[in-house]
Amino acid sequence: MNKLLVSDIIDLNNGNYKLACQSTKLIIRINGEVNIYFNNEVLEYLDIYLNDNSILNIYKFNNKKENNLIINIYQNNNSKLNYNEAFINERNNKLIINNHINGNDNESLINIRNISDKNNSEIIINVEVAKNTINNIALEDLKGINNGGFIHIEPNIVCLSNDVSANHLTTIGSVDNASIDYLMSKGISLENAKKILLKGFIYSNMDEYVKKNFGGEDNV
């Protein structure tokens, strides 16, 4: 794992990177196959450019911080994006992701998990597939749990080409009472049962590195 202290503009080549941001605005250019990890980085603007024939897996975890963020992602030809973000907010939060698919043979998967403990979360995902492009895939999987707060999600996919596979899944709910009752029947307290379910949800789109290094009981 390469740990980088970064600011402004960086180029990332094949490898795994944990980024610590010195500023609230960052531009990243991706070459090859890259894994990026963010942990509680308070960014306001993030621009990501996937060069041709590149793969990006990004994992962004934010625990109980205000995180108003605009992300712009650009894909040209034969690139794969796997964007995963999970955050818990106690204050008002707004996340906007604009994914521009401008070329051919691209894949885009955007996974968001949010627990709103207090106040409001607003999540807006805009995916646009350009005209006269072919063989693109655009998928959105956006899930939220109201845990004392309120969540608003807008999943938008604009396809200006006929040769595209696009779909989105959005769910907003609360902690499942049946699951809580089941755990309590096994001798687990109400507080711990709820914590187990919330923790499982918030890490459901994170990989093992995040679970091991960004986890802990204090995160939920």
FENVENWO-V511864 format. One line per field, one symbol per residue. ss: DSSP state (h for helix, s for strand, l for the rest). psi: psi as a letter, one per 30 degrees, with the letter a starting at -180 (. if undefined). A space follows every 10 residues. Layout:
ss: ???
psi: ???
This chain:
ss: lsssssssss ssllssssss ssssssssss llsssssssl llllssssss llllssssss ssslllllss ssssslllls sssssssssl llssssssss slllllssss ssssssllls sssssssssl lllllsssss ssssssllls sssssssssl lllsssssss ssslllhhhh hhhhhllllh hhhhhhhhhh hhlllllhhh hhhlllhhhl
psi: kkjkjlkdkl kkakakkkkj kflfkkkkkk kajkkkkkjh kilekjkkjj lkhlkkjkjj kkjhlkijkk kkkkkdkhlk kjkkkklkkf lkkkkkkjjj jfalhlkkkj kkkkjjelbk kkjjjjkkkl kgllhlkjkk jkklkjhfak kkkjjkjjjg kfikjklkkk kkalkjeeee eeeefggkle eeeeeeeeee efgfglaeee eefgalfff.
